[in-house]
């Protein structure tokens, strides 16, 4: 599933609220109303988080808690791998280890003992900005890894063509590039096909 690309502002966001406390959940919903956001749903816990996110398709998740449990953080980490969303935790308590674990699980903002409806929007703004920056870094990393992998394949295919056809490096590369143009494929794909064909024949 493709990562979410959230809007630059919090207004009109669909937000999933998770809180076992009725009082705290109501404060979160009040803060969302002040920010002009839509409450997608209010859940008592994160046990069914992945399915709820897939069904409700929220733009952001707000969690109110005394202290996030290990199970909650595991559910968040699993969701962050497959369907990343900016997540904000408003906790009554929080030590450094817990905050660190929450950030590793993909939480964009962690606020301790500071749940006031008027504070919800600015915290969400910060979470959105951080989430967008992290997603951009992840996309850049994936692209860099793809380019490195393609470069390795091209180098291996060139070496094979040089050995089998007696070509020099420049001639081998030109042959790969011509095959790519003729087939309308990326040169990395052609290089991989050359290597796979050679393995079958050897």
C-alpha positions in Angstrom: 0.0 0.0 0.0 1.3 3.4 -0.9 2.4 5.7 1.9 0.1 8.6 2.8 1.0 12.0 1.5 -0.9 14.2 4.0 -1.9 17.8 3.4 0.4 20.6 4.6 -2.2 21.9 7.1 -4.3 20.1 9.7 -7.6 21.6 8.6 -10.1 19.1 7.2 -8.0 16.1 8.2 -9.7 12.8 9.0 -8.4 11.8 12.4 -8.6 8.5 14.2 -8.7 8.9 18.0 -7.6 6.1 20.3 -8.2 6.5 24.0 -9.6 4.2 26.7 -10.5 7.2 28.8 -13.8 8.9 27.9 -12.8 12.2 29.4 -9.4 12.4 27.6 -11.0 11.2 24.4 -13.6 14.0 24.6 -10.8 16.5 25.1 -9.0 15.2 22.0 -12.2 15.4 20.0 -12.8 19.0 21.3 -9.3 19.9 20.1 -9.9 18.4 16.7 -13.2 20.3 16.4 -11.3 23.5 17.2 -8.7 22.6 14.5 -11.5 22.0 11.9 -10.7 18.3 11.6 -13.1 15.4 11.2 -13.1 12.6 13.7 -13.1 9.4 11.7 -13.7 7.2 14.8 -12.9 6.9 18.4 -11.5 3.5 19.6 -10.8 2.3 23.1 -7.5 0.5 22.1 -5.1 -0.2 19.3 -5.6 -4.0 19.1 -7.4 -3.8 15.7 -5.4 -0.8 14.4 -4.3 -2.1 11.0 -7.8 -3.2 10.0 -9.3 0.1 11.3 -6.7 2.2 9.4 -7.4 0.2 6.2 -11.2 0.7 6.5 -11.3 4.2 7.9 -8.3 5.6 5.9 -7.5 8.4 8.5 -5.0 11.1 7.6 -3.7 11.1 11.2 -3.9 9.1 14.4 -4.2 10.7 17.9 -3.7 8.5 21.0 -4.5 9.5 24.5 -3.1 7.3 27.2 -1.7 7.1 30.7 1.5 5.5 29.2 1.6 3.6 25.9 1.8 -0.2 26.4 4.2 -2.4 24.6 1.3 -3.9 22.6 0.2 -0.5 21.5 3.7 0.4 20.2 3.9 -3.0 18.4 0.6 -2.3 16.6 1.9 1.2 15.7 5.2 -0.2 14.3 3.3 -2.8 12.2 1.0 -0.1 10.8 3.9 2.2 10.1 5.6 -0.5 7.9 2.5 -1.0 5.7 0.3 2.0 6.0 2.3 4.9 7.5 0.3 7.7 9.1 1.4 10.6 11.3 0.8 9.6 14.9 0.6 11.8 18.0 0.6 10.5 21.5 -0.7 12.5 24.4 0.4 10.7 27.6 -0.1 11.4 31.2 3.3 9.9 31.9 6.4 9.2 29.9 10.0 8.3 30.6 12.9 8.5 28.1 12.8 4.8 27.3 9.1 4.9 26.5 9.4 8.0 24.4 12.4 6.5 22.5 10.4 3.3 21.8 7.4 5.3 20.7 9.6 7.3 18.2 11.1 4.0 16.9 7.5 2.7 16.4 6.8 5.7 14.1 5.2 8.2 16.5 5.7 11.7 15.1 5.0 13.7 18.3 4.9 12.6 22.0 3.4 15.1 24.5 3.6 14.4 28.2 1.0 15.8 30.6 -0.1 18.5 28.2 -3.5 17.6 26.8 -5.4 20.8 26.4 -7.8 21.2 23.4 -6.1 24.4 22.3 -2.8 22.6 22.1 -4.0 19.8 19.8 -3.7 21.7 16.5 -0.1 23.1 16.9 1.1 19.6 18.0 -0.6 18.1 15.0 1.1 20.7 12.7 4.5 19.7 14.1 3.7 16.0 13.7 2.6 16.5 10.1 5.8 18.4 9.2 8.0 15.7 10.8 6.1 12.9 9.2 6.4 14.4 5.7 10.1 15.0 6.2 10.6 11.4 7.3 8.6 10.0 4.4 10.7 12.1 2.0 13.9 10.7 3.4 12.5 7.2 3.1 11.6 7.7 -0.5 15.1 9.2 -1.2 16.7 6.2 0.5 14.7 3.7 -1.6 15.6 5.6 -4.8 19.3 5.6 -3.9 19.2 1.9 -3.1 17.5 1.2 -6.4 20.1 3.2 -8.3 23.0 1.3 -6.5 21.4 -2.0 -7.2 20.9 -1.1 -10.9 24.6 0.0 -11.1 25.8 -3.3 -9.7 23.7 -5.2 -12.2 25.0 -3.1 -15.1 28.6 -3.7 -14.0 28.1 -7.4 -13.7 26.4 -7.6 -17.1 29.1 -5.5 -18.7 31.7 -7.9 -17.3 29.9 -10.9 -18.6 29.5 -9.4 -22.1 33.2 -8.4 -22.1 34.1 -12.0 -21.3 31.7 -13.8 -23.6 31.9 -11.5 -26.6 35.4 -10.1 -26.3 34.2 -6.5 -26.0 35.8 -3.7 -24.1 34.0 -1.9 -21.3 32.6 0.9 -23.5 31.4 -1.5 -26.2 29.7 -3.7 -23.6 27.9 -0.7 -22.1 26.8 0.5 -25.5 25.4 -2.9 -26.3 23.4 -2.9 -23.0 22.1 0.6 -23.7 21.0 -0.4 -27.3 19.2 -3.5 -26.0 17.4 -1.3 -23.4 16.4 1.2 -26.1 15.2 -1.6 -28.5 13.2 -3.3 -25.8 11.9 -0.1 -24.2 13.2 -1.2 -20.8 15.4 0.3 -18.1 19.1 -0.6 -18.5 19.0 -2.2 -15.1 16.2 -4.6 -16.2 18.1 -5.5 -19.4 21.3 -6.1 -17.3 19.4 -8.4 -15.0 17.9 -10.3 -18.0 21.4 -10.8 -19.5 22.7 -12.2 -16.2 19.7 -14.5 -15.7 20.0 -15.8 -19.3 23.7 -16.5 -18.8 23.0 -18.5 -15.6 20.6 -20.7 -17.5 23.1 -21.3 -20.3 26.0 -22.0 -18.0 
